[in-house]
């Protein structure tokens, strides 16, 4: 974390929460909660342990009122307000730790939540290319590889001067390189899927739904939307949502962008919100900014272990206040 951000979060903790609360909906999001090392995520982003996450829930329950995804959909469709100082916590990617660590704590605390899932990854049918990148990075840094294996890897990556930076540059559109790089190092992503089960199964997701949790689409296989054509964006969105609503007979249609919504056109939103089989609500990641429709809501990252829950919440509320003063609170599509 930069010195400027560290100073900001240190200072904002001194402000009383009541000074910053605006009565709106708080939308924190996470991916993972675990006490263990997770190799397929280790080189992508940090995450909180179980104790820290439980403390987060206690803080949110002390200062805010939990609501369900269905409550949010009803409110944005009707124009009626939610209870003052509400929050909806959400989780992306459908990781196995949801059933092992996250859902049990949410049930214990009585906190509803929404889980956004990639249809290609459920039942561990496919491994997210970014997870492959993390596993390859781990293997390079910790493994004992022959000179021949490293030479083969270097050839796959185009003979870069440094292997790890080159691996991390693999993108969605050349993601086959991640598979080839893994083969060069003797990694079997198929075995990893079967042995480690990084994602939930459909049966586990069904149990979450029966327990009262909500689910929504998160694209088919987690691309950056700004790198897709409009047709690809629409297909990724509809296919993931249609799969879940059809399989689990959901009475609502929700979607959360993978990575970011930055660069997505107004045409996409007009089509997906008003066209055939419209989406009820869409979640972006633009830190609570307002968008072109009240059915587009923006979440903020709340899983960084270096930032306390109090600092994260106060920070986003102060940030929103400052953005409003600068007339920067509304996204232009």
C-alpha positions in Angstrom: 0.0 0.0 0.0 1.4 3.4 -0.9 2.4 6.0 1.7 -0.5 8.3 0.6 -3.1 5.5 1.0 -1.6 4.4 4.3 -1.8 8.0 5.6 -5.4 8.3 4.3 -6.6 5.2 6.1 -4.7 6.1 9.3 -6.3 9.5 9.4 -9.8 8.4 8.5 -10.0 6.0 11.4 -10.0 9.0 13.7 -13.4 10.1 12.3 -16.6 9.0 14.1 -18.6 6.6 11.9 -21.8 8.6 12.5 -20.2 11.7 10.9 -19.8 9.8 7.6 -22.8 7.6 7.4 -25.2 8.9 4.7 -28.1 6.4 5.1 -27.2 4.7 1.8 -26.4 1.1 0.9 -22.9 -0.2 1.8 -21.6 -2.8 -0.7 -18.4 -4.6 0.5 -17.1 -7.5 -1.6 -14.6 -10.3 -1.0 -13.3 -13.3 -2.8 -11.7 -15.6 -0.2 -11.5 -16.1 3.6 -9.0 -18.7 4.8 -6.5 -19.5 7.5 -4.4 -21.5 5.0 -2.0 -20.8 2.2 -3.9 -20.9 -1.1 -1.3 -21.4 -3.9 -3.7 -20.6 -6.8 -4.4 -17.2 -5.3 -1.1 -16.5 -3.4 0.4 -14.4 -6.2 -2.8 -12.6 -7.2 -4.2 -10.7 -4.1 -4.2 -10.9 -0.3 -7.2 -12.0 1.8 -8.3 -12.1 5.4 -8.3 -15.0 7.8 -11.4 -16.4 9.5 -10.9 -14.4 12.7 -10.5 -11.1 10.8 -13.5 -11.8 8.7 -15.6 -12.5 11.8 -14.5 -9.2 13.3 -15.6 -7.5 10.0 -19.1 -9.0 10.3 -19.4 -7.9 14.0 -18.4 -4.3 13.0 -20.8 -4.2 10.1 -23.7 -5.6 12.3 -22.9 -3.0 14.9 -23.2 0.0 12.5 -25.3 -1.2 9.6 -28.4 -3.3 8.9 -28.0 -6.4 6.7 -30.3 -6.8 3.7 -30.7 -9.5 1.1 -30.0 -9.3 -2.7 -33.8 -9.7 -3.2 -34.3 -6.7 -0.9 -31.9 -4.6 -3.1 -33.6 -5.7 -6.3 -37.1 -4.8 -5.0 -35.8 -1.4 -3.8 -34.1 -0.5 -7.1 -37.1 -1.6 -9.1 -39.7 0.1 -7.0 -37.7 3.2 -6.2 -38.5 2.6 -2.5 -35.6 3.1 0.0 -33.9 0.3 1.9 -33.6 0.6 5.7 -31.2 3.4 6.7 -27.5 2.4 6.7 -28.0 -1.0 5.1 -25.3 -3.3 3.8 -25.1 -6.3 1.5 -21.9 -8.3 1.5 -21.0 -10.2 -1.7 -18.4 -12.7 -2.8 -17.0 -13.4 -6.2 -15.6 -16.4 -8.1 -17.4 -19.2 -6.2 -14.4 -20.5 -4.3 -14.6 -23.7 -2.2 -13.8 -21.7 1.0 -17.3 -20.2 0.7 -18.8 -23.5 1.9 -16.0 -24.3 4.4 -15.4 -20.9 6.0 -17.6 -18.1 4.8 -21.2 -19.5 4.8 -20.9 -21.1 8.3 -19.9 -17.7 9.8 -22.6 -15.8 7.9 -25.2 -18.3 9.1 -23.9 -18.0 12.7 -24.2 -14.2 12.6 -27.4 -14.1 10.7 -25.9 -12.2 7.8 -27.4 -12.6 4.3 -25.0 -12.5 1.3 -24.8 -12.9 -2.5 -22.3 -15.1 -4.3 -21.4 -14.4 -7.9 -20.3 -17.4 -9.9 -18.5 -18.2 -13.1 -20.4 -21.0 -14.9 -17.3 -22.5 -16.5 -15.6 -23.1 -13.2 -18.4 -24.8 -11.2 -17.8 -28.5 -10.4 -14.1 -27.7 -11.0 -14.5 -28.3 -14.8 -12.0 -25.6 -15.7 -9.3 -23.6 -13.9 -9.3 -19.8 -14.1 -6.3 -18.7 -16.2 -5.2 -16.3 -13.4 -5.1 -19.2 -11.0 -2.8 -21.0 -13.4 -0.5 -17.9 -13.4 -0.3 -18.0 -9.6 0.5 -21.7 -9.6 3.2 -21.2 -12.3 4.7 -18.3 -10.4 4.8 -20.4 -7.2 6.4 -23.3 -9.1 9.1 -21.0 -10.5 9.9 -19.4 -7.2 9.9 -22.5 -5.0 10.4 -25.5 -7.3 13.5 -27.3 -8.3 13.3 -27.5 -12.1 15.9 -28.8 -14.6 17.6 -26.5 -16.9 15.7 -28.2 -19.8 12.3 -27.4 -18.1 13.2 -23.8 -17.6 14.5 -23.5 -21.2 11.2 -25.0 -22.5 9.2 -22.5 -20.3 11.3 -19.6 -21.6 10.6 -20.7 -25.2 6.8 -20.9 -24.5 6.9 -17.4 -23.1 8.9 -16.0 -26.0 12.4 -16.1 -24.4 11.9 -13.2 -21.9 14.7 -11.9 -19.8 12.7 -12.7 -16.6 10.2 -15.6 -16.3 7.9 -14.4 -13.6 7.0 -11.0 -15.1 6.5 -12.7 -18.4 4.1 -15.2 -16.8 2.1 -12.4 -15.1 1.6 -10.7 -18.5 -0.4 -13.7 -19.9 -3.9 -12.3 -20.7 -7.3 -13.7 -21.3 -6.8 -13.7 -25.0 -3.5 -15.7 -25.0 -4.5 -17.7 -21.9 -3.5 -21.0 -23.7 0.1 -19.9 -22.9 -0.7 -20.6 -19.2 -1.5 -24.2 -20.0 1.6 -24.6 -22.1 3.8 -23.0 -19.4 2.3 -25.4 -16.9 3.1 -28.4 -19.1 6.7 -27.1 -19.5 7.1 -27.1 -15.7 5.4 -30.5 -15.3 2.3 -29.1 -13.7 -1.1 -30.8 -14.2 -3.9 -28.3 -13.8 -6.4 -31.2 -14.3 -4.9 -33.0 -11.3 -5.0 -29.8 -9.3 -8.7 -29.3 -10.0 -9.5 -32.8 -8.9 -7.3 -32.8 -5.8 -7.6 -29.3 -4.5 -11.2 -28.5 -5.7 -10.7 -24.7 -5.8 -14.3 -24.0 -6.8 -17.7 -25.0 -5.4 -19.8 -27.8 -6.9 -23.3 -27.3 -8.2 -24.5 -29.4 -5.2 -22.8 -27.0 -2.8 -24.3 -24.0 -4.6 -27.7 -25.5 -4.3 -27.3 -25.9 -0.6 -26.4 -22.2 -0.3 -29.6 -21.3 -2.1 -31.6 -23.6 0.1 -30.0 -21.9 3.1 -31.3 -18.5 1.9 -28.3 -17.1 0.2 -28.5 -15.4 -3.2 -26.4 -16.2 -6.3 -25.8 -14.4 -9.5 -23.7 -14.6 -12.7 -20.0 -13.4 -12.8 -19.4 -14.2 -16.5 -18.6 -17.6 -18.0 -14.8 -17.6 -17.5 -13.8 -14.3 -16.0 -12.5 -12.1 -18.8 -11.8 -8.4 -18.7 -14.9 -6.9 -20.3 -13.0 -4.0 -21.8 -11.1 -6.4 -24.0 -14.2 -8.1 -25.4 -16.5 -7.1 -28.2 -20.1 -6.0 -27.3 -21.4 -9.4 -28.6 -18.9 -11.2 -26.4 -19.8 -9.1 -23.4 -23.5 -9.8 -23.8 -22.9 -13.5 -24.3 -20.6 -13.8 -21.2 -23.2 -12.1 -19.1 -26.4 -13.8 -20.4 -24.8 -17.3 -20.5 -23.7 -17.1 -16.9 -26.9 -15.7 -15.6 -29.1 -18.0 -17.7 -27.2 -21.0 -16.5 -27.8 -20.2 -12.9 -31.4 -19.0 -13.1 -32.3 -22.1 -15.1 -30.4 -24.7 -13.0 -31.6 -23.3 -9.7 -35.0 -21.9 -10.8 -34.1 -18.4 -9.5 -36.9 -15.8 -9.5 -34.3 -13.0 -10.0 -31.4 -12.2 -12.4 -28.3 -10.7 -11.0 -24.8 -10.1 -12.3 -21.5 -8.8 -11.1 -18.7 -7.8 -13.4 -15.4 -9.8 -13.2 -12.4 -7.6 -12.6 -13.9 -4.2 -13.4 -16.7 -2.5 -15.4 -14.3 0.2 -16.6 -14.6 0.8 -20.3 -18.0 -0.9 -20.8 -20.3 1.1 -23.1 -23.7 2.5 -22.5 -25.0 0.2 -25.3 -24.1 -2.8 -23.2 -26.1 -1.6 -20.2 -29.1 -0.5 -22.3 -29.2 -3.9 -24.0 -28.7 -6.0 -20.9 -31.1 -4.0 -18.7 -33.9 -3.5 -21.1 -33.5 -6.2 -23.8 -34.7 -9.8 -23.9 -34.5 -11.5 -20.4 -33.2 -8.3 -18.7 -30.9 -8.4 -15.7 -32.6 -7.1 -12.6 -29.5 -5.6 -11.0 -25.8 -5.3 -12.0 -22.9 -4.8 -9.7 -19.7 -3.0 -10.7 -16.5 -2.2 -8.7 -16.4 1.6 -8.9 -16.4 2.3 -5.2 -20.1 3.3 -4.7 -20.2 5.7 -7.6 -23.6 6.4 -9.2 -24.2 5.1 -12.7 -26.6 5.7 -15.6 -29.3 3.5 -14.0 -30.3 2.9 -10.3 -30.1 -0.8 -11.2 -26.3 -0.5 -11.6 -24.7 -0.5 -8.2 -21.0 -0.3 -7.4 -19.1 -2.2 -4.7 -15.8 -1.7 -2.9 -13.0 -4.1 -2.0 -13.1 -5.0 1.7 -10.8 -8.0 1.9 -7.3 -6.4 2.2 -5.9 -7.6 5.5 -3.7 -4.5 5.8 -6.8 -2.3 6.1 -9.0 -2.7 9.1 -12.8 -2.9 8.6 -13.3 0.4 10.3 -10.8 2.1 8.1 -12.2 0.5 4.9 -15.7 1.5 5.7 -14.9 5.0 6.8 -12.5 5.4 3.9 -15.2 4.5 1.3 -17.7 6.8 2.9 -15.3 9.7 3.1 -14.2 9.1 -0.5 -17.8 9.2 -1.7 -18.3 12.5 0.2 -15.2 14.0 -1.4 -16.3 12.8 -4.9 -19.7 14.5 -4.4 -18.0 17.7 -3.5 -15.9 17.5 -6.7 -18.9 16.5 -8.8 -17.1 13.3 -9.6 -19.6 10.9 -8.2 -21.5 9.9 -11.4 -20.0 7.6 -14.0 -20.1 8.8 -17.6 -20.7 6.0 -20.1 
